[in-house]
């Protein structure tokens, strides 16, 4: 599957759907923390974001997921 493009407040972001294979706890310099949550928790966290453009983009990412992964 190709990545899906979404316009944010200051940049365009391309998302790829992934599943965790192994949680090593090691991240690169861009990532401070990763939380693996279910879709409902992801949506709840996104709705707390104060950046309206980013919030709209991230909710669109969830909605773009294949139907089998969504509720």
C-alpha distance (Angstrom), angle and dihedral (degrees) to the residues before:
residue distance angle dihedral
X1 . . .
X2 3.77 . .
X3 3.76 120.4 .
X4 3.78 120.7 -93.0
X5 3.81 117.8 -124.7
X6 3.80 122.6 -137.0
X7 3.79 128.6 178.6
X8 3.79 114.7 -128.8
X9 3.79 131.6 -172.6
X10 3.79 95.4 -82.9
X11 3.79 105.8 6.0
X12 3.77 147.0 19.9
X13 3.81 115.1 -105.4
X14 3.78 127.5 -159.1
X15 3.80 115.1 -152.1
X16 3.76 128.6 -161.7
X17 3.78 123.4 -164.2
X18 3.80 110.4 -120.3
X19 3.75 139.6 171.7
X20 3.78 123.6 -147.0
X21 3.79 113.1 -107.7
X22 3.79 97.5 175.3
X23 3.80 132.2 -1.8
X24 3.79 104.3 -139.3
X25 3.81 94.2 167.8
X26 3.82 88.8 -133.4
X27 3.79 119.4 121.7
X28 3.78 136.2 178.0
X29 3.80 125.2 -112.9
X30 3.83 92.8 -84.4
X31 3.79 96.1 56.4
X32 3.78 123.4 70.2
X33 3.79 96.6 171.9
X34 3.80 143.0 -4.2
X35 3.79 124.7 -156.6
X36 3.81 119.6 -169.7
X37 3.80 105.9 -147.8
X38 3.79 136.5 161.5
X39 3.81 120.1 -101.0
X40 3.81 94.7 -97.9
X41 3.81 91.9 54.4
X42 3.81 90.8 45.0
X43 3.81 90.0 53.8
X44 3.82 92.2 47.2
X45 3.81 91.0 51.8
X46 3.80 93.4 46.6
X47 3.82 90.9 51.6
X48 3.84 88.6 59.3
X49 3.79 92.0 61.6
X50 3.81 114.6 112.6
X51 3.83 95.1 -153.9
X52 3.82 101.5 91.7
X53 3.81 94.8 -163.1
X54 3.80 92.9 48.0
X55 3.81 91.5 45.5
X56 3.81 91.4 51.5
X57 3.82 90.5 48.0
X58 3.80 94.3 48.8
X59 3.80 93.1 47.6
X60 3.83 87.8 50.8
X61 3.82 88.0 54.0
X62 3.81 90.5 56.7
X63 3.80 91.9 47.1
X64 3.82 91.5 49.7
X65 3.80 92.3 59.9
X66 3.79 116.0 111.8
X67 3.83 111.1 -86.4
X68 3.79 93.0 -114.9
X69 3.80 90.2 65.6
X70 3.78 95.8 45.0
X71 3.83 121.9 78.2
